Amino acid sequence: MVLSDNLIFIWIPKTGGTSIASLRFKEKQTFWNWKEGMKTETDIHGFHTINQHATYDRTAVLYPDAEYITQVRNPYDRWKSIYRHLRTMGLISTWTFEEFTTRAEQYLPSGRYIKLIEEWETVWDTAQANDRRLEHLFMPQWTFVRPEVEVHKLEERTIWKRLNTEERHINKGADVDCSGEYKEFVNKFYARDFKEFNYDRSN
């Protein structure tokens, strides 16, 4: 997502990106992505977006000379946010947070993302096509960036100073129960996120 003439924000899902996007989305922003058809249009909180979750690798092909920044999040908190997001979207209706995590242990390693939502039949026509649509939500954060990307942590709130703007919060997750066992799975599946971005696994 273009923030200024030569600054591009790599929007990793469930890391507070909507708040940052609200600074800019007054017009369509076009990025290629891994999704089918190359261009997938979405309306989010009044912002008309096109493939807002493109990785650095995809975006840098088009804009090799731009500066890149991103925001990451503690993997434990991000996992809770993913669950809240799916609940808010109506894609999970009865599974508890712990049940969702148990299914993730079974299906995420093989990329069967469609198995992590209950109500996909009411939203999409085929499971195969929509595994690709769900992929970006579960991808580890390190896969979105490269050393060329300036990384900020959501918890440290430094990106707002970098952007020289007032901090804002949009699209806070719904208040749902995220109790139960989940840290062992997150610790294992997102191990490189903990390492790459120096997050404490014990918290």
C-alpha positions as CSV (number, residue, x, y, z in Angstrom):
1,M,0.0,0.0,0.0
2,V,1.5,3.4,-1.1
3,L,1.7,5.8,1.9
4,S,3.6,8.5,0.1
5,D,5.5,9.1,-3.1
6,N,8.2,6.6,-2.3
7,L,7.0,4.8,0.8
8,I,5.1,1.5,0.7
9,F,3.5,-0.3,3.6
10,I,3.6,-4.1,3.6
11,W,0.2,-4.9,5.2
12,I,0.5,-8.2,7.2
13,P,-2.9,-9.4,8.2
14,K,-4.0,-9.0,11.8
15,T,-1.1,-6.6,12.8
16,G,-3.0,-3.4,13.1
17,G,-2.8,-2.5,9.4
18,T,-6.3,-1.1,9.0
19,S,-5.4,1.8,11.3
20,I,-2.4,2.6,9.1
21,A,-4.4,2.1,5.9
22,S,-6.9,4.7,7.1
23,L,-4.2,7.3,6.6
24,R,-4.1,6.8,2.8
25,F,-7.1,4.9,1.3
26,K,-8.8,7.7,-0.5
27,E,-8.3,6.1,-3.9
28,K,-7.6,2.7,-5.3
29,Q,-4.2,1.2,-4.6
30,T,-3.2,-1.6,-7.1
31,F,-0.7,-4.3,-6.2
32,W,-0.3,-7.7,-7.6
33,N,-0.7,-10.6,-5.3
34,W,-0.6,-14.4,-5.1
35,K,-4.4,-14.6,-5.2
36,E,-6.2,-15.9,-8.2
37,G,-6.9,-13.4,-11.0
38,M,-4.1,-11.2,-9.7
39,K,-6.6,-8.5,-8.6
40,T,-9.0,-9.1,-5.8
41,E,-11.1,-6.1,-4.7
42,T,-12.3,-5.7,-1.2
43,D,-14.2,-3.0,0.8
44,I,-12.9,-2.8,4.3
45,H,-14.3,-0.2,6.7
46,G,-15.0,2.2,3.8
47,F,-11.6,1.7,2.2
48,H,-11.7,0.3,-1.3
49,T,-8.6,-2.0,-1.5
50,I,-7.1,-4.2,-4.2
51,N,-4.9,-7.0,-2.9
52,Q,-3.9,-5.1,0.2
53,H,-1.9,-8.1,1.6
54,A,0.7,-8.4,-1.1
55,T,4.2,-9.5,0.1
56,Y,7.4,-7.5,-0.4
57,D,8.4,-10.0,-3.1
58,R,5.3,-9.3,-5.1
59,T,5.3,-5.6,-4.6
60,A,9.0,-4.9,-5.1
61,V,8.8,-6.3,-8.7
62,L,6.6,-3.3,-9.5
63,Y,8.3,-0.8,-7.3
64,P,11.9,-1.8,-6.9
65,D,13.2,1.7,-5.8
66,A,10.6,2.4,-3.1
67,E,11.2,2.4,0.6
68,Y,9.3,-0.3,2.5
69,I,7.9,-0.5,6.0
70,T,5.7,-2.9,7.9
71,Q,4.3,-3.6,11.3
72,V,4.5,-7.0,13.0
73,R,2.8,-8.4,16.1
74,N,3.4,-10.9,18.9
75,P,2.4,-14.2,17.4
76,Y,0.3,-15.2,20.4
77,D,-1.8,-12.0,20.1
78,R,-1.9,-12.3,16.3
79,W,-3.3,-15.9,16.7
80,K,-6.1,-14.6,19.0
81,S,-6.8,-11.8,16.5
82,I,-7.2,-14.3,13.6
83,Y,-9.8,-16.2,15.6
84,R,-11.7,-13.0,16.5
85,H,-11.6,-12.0,12.9
86,L,-13.1,-15.3,11.7
87,R,-15.8,-15.0,14.4
88,T,-16.6,-11.5,13.5
89,M,-16.9,-12.4,9.8
90,G,-19.3,-15.2,10.7
91,L,-16.9,-17.9,9.4
92,I,-16.7,-19.5,12.8
93,S,-19.9,-19.8,14.8
94,T,-19.6,-22.6,17.4
95,W,-15.9,-23.6,17.7
96,T,-14.2,-22.4,20.8
97,F,-10.8,-20.8,20.6
98,E,-9.2,-24.1,21.8
99,E,-11.2,-26.2,19.3
100,F,-10.0,-23.8,16.5
101,T,-6.4,-24.2,17.6
102,T,-6.7,-28.0,17.7
103,R,-8.0,-27.9,14.2
104,A,-5.1,-25.7,13.2
105,E,-2.6,-28.2,14.6
106,Q,-4.2,-30.8,12.3
107,Y,-4.7,-28.8,9.1
108,L,-2.4,-25.8,8.9
109,P,0.9,-27.7,8.3
110,S,-0.6,-29.1,5.1
111,G,-2.1,-25.8,4.0
112,R,-5.7,-26.9,4.3
113,Y,-6.9,-23.5,5.3
114,I,-10.6,-24.1,4.4
115,K,-10.7,-26.6,7.3
116,L,-10.3,-23.7,9.8
117,I,-13.6,-22.1,9.0
118,E,-17.0,-23.6,9.8
119,E,-19.3,-21.7,7.4
120,W,-17.4,-21.6,4.2
121,E,-20.3,-23.0,2.2
122,T,-22.4,-20.0,2.9
123,V,-19.7,-17.6,1.6
124,W,-17.8,-19.4,-1.2
125,D,-18.6,-21.9,-3.9
126,T,-15.6,-24.2,-3.7
127,A,-13.1,-25.1,-1.0
128,Q,-10.1,-25.5,-3.4
129,A,-10.2,-21.9,-4.8
130,N,-10.7,-20.4,-1.4
131,D,-7.8,-22.1,0.3
132,R,-5.9,-19.6,-1.7
133,R,-8.0,-16.7,-0.4
134,L,-7.5,-17.7,3.2
135,E,-3.7,-18.3,2.8
136,H,-2.6,-14.8,3.6
137,L,-4.4,-14.8,6.9
138,F,-2.4,-17.7,8.3
139,M,0.9,-17.0,6.6
140,P,3.8,-16.4,9.1
141,Q,4.8,-12.8,9.3
142,W,8.4,-13.4,8.1
143,T,7.2,-14.5,4.7
144,F,5.9,-11.0,4.0
145,V,9.2,-9.2,4.4
146,R,12.8,-9.2,3.5
147,P,15.8,-7.3,4.9
148,E,14.9,-4.3,2.8
149,V,11.8,-3.8,4.8
150,E,11.9,-1.5,7.9
151,V,10.0,-3.4,10.6
152,H,8.0,-1.9,13.5
153,K,6.4,-3.7,16.3
154,L,2.7,-3.0,17.1
155,E,3.5,-3.2,20.8
156,E,6.2,-0.5,20.6
157,R,4.0,1.9,18.6
158,T,7.0,3.3,16.8
159,I,5.4,3.3,13.3
160,W,3.4,6.4,14.1
161,K,6.5,8.4,14.8
162,R,8.0,7.1,11.6
163,L,4.9,8.2,9.7
164,N,4.9,11.5,11.5
165,T,1.2,11.2,12.4
166,E,-1.0,10.8,15.4
167,E,-1.7,7.2,16.6
168,R,-5.1,5.8,15.8
169,H,-7.0,2.5,16.4
170,I,-9.5,1.2,13.9
171,N,-11.0,-2.3,13.6
172,K,-10.3,-3.6,17.1
173,G,-11.2,-7.2,17.5
174,A,-14.5,-8.3,19.0
175,D,-14.5,-9.3,22.7
176,V,-14.6,-13.1,22.4
177,D,-13.3,-15.8,24.7
178,C,-9.7,-16.8,23.8
179,S,-9.0,-19.0,26.7
180,G,-7.6,-22.5,26.5
181,E,-4.4,-24.1,25.3
182,Y,-2.8,-22.5,22.2
183,K,0.8,-21.4,23.0
184,E,2.4,-24.8,22.2
185,F,1.0,-24.8,18.7
186,V,1.7,-21.1,18.0
187,N,5.2,-21.5,19.4
188,K,5.9,-24.3,17.0
189,F,4.0,-23.2,13.8
190,Y,5.2,-19.5,14.0
191,A,8.6,-20.3,15.5
192,R,10.5,-18.2,12.9
193,D,8.3,-15.2,13.7
194,F,9.4,-15.3,17.3
195,K,13.0,-15.6,16.2
196,E,13.0,-13.1,13.4
197,F,11.2,-10.3,15.3
198,N,12.7,-11.1,18.7
199,Y,9.4,-11.9,20.5
200,D,9.5,-13.7,23.9
201,R,8.0,-17.2,23.6
202,S,7.3,-17.3,27.4
203,N,4.8,-14.4,27.4
